[in-house]
Amino acid sequence: MKFKLPYGLRDGKLVHISEVEKGLKCGCVCPACRHPLIARKGEKTVHHFAHANLAECAKGMETALHLSAKEILERRKEILLPKVEVEFNTYRPNWLISDERLIQFDDVKLEYRMDAIVPDVIVWIKGRPLMIEVTVTHKTDEAKIAKIKKLGISSLEIDLSAIKREISVEELELILIEEIGYKKWLHNEKTDFYKARALTFAEVKKPIERNWALHIDGCPIRSRVYRGKPYANVIDDCLSCEYCLHIEDGETGIGNIHCSGSTGIKELVDLQRR
């Protein structure tokens, strides 16, 4: 079954194909181009809207895809979330907070305003809100992500921009609910919490250039020792060290190193024990 336009606008209100009369009596227009629609409600094909006097418009299908995605999330009230991890800008392994997991919604609302943001979908899981943005053409921009972070609400993006427009309703539902590949975190509160807390246990160390190499004096795990004094080579030692939690950008490259070697924080479990 191919994806068909399931929504139309009637008197400025979005209506589903199941809510209207057959044919032109539906009184609907396309949500995108606002041209008249005809409600096709036969016995052999899935009920859908079609443009009455012209070929289907591209934006109409994109709008339908976006609306249908939101309707599926509202109806199913569940989603498989991608794993949550603290990421580092070094070569050390990330910290896994939670693996992929299927969660159920306590409640779900579409286009529900949260302060200065109107997310596509907002759901509540055990009393905590989660925003879901469904991308069909335009990805969530940095300005909106900044507003989301300021609100302190985790937000997930489902990017449908690369999927074929002839996708079936069943395939779309599978992508939205059960697959991970089209999903990414725009912002995750747990990730930010653990990263910020970890950095409170880190010392900020300034690299020193010596003989065409960057060194950190006073390496707490004594990566290298010269004349009884410990130090580390930033490139060879710090970038892959489990105690290296963050590297700042410097004016010409690598900046300050945030090192937790003296406090013993190298894994998430170390932080959770504090």
Secondary structure, DSSP 8 states (H G I E B T S, - for coil): ----B-EEEETTEEEEGGGS-SBGGG--B-TTT--BEEEE--SSS--EEEESSS---HHHHHHHHHHHHHHHHHHH-EEEE--EEE--SSSS--EEEE--EEEE-SEEEES--BTTB--SEEEEETTEEEEEEEESSS---HHHHHHHHHHT--EEEEE-TTS-TT--HHHHHHHHHH--TTEEEEE-HHHHHHHHHHHTT-EEE--EEETTEEEEET-TT-SEEETTEEEEETTTTGGG-TTEEEEEE-SSSEEEEEE-TTTT--SHHHHHT-
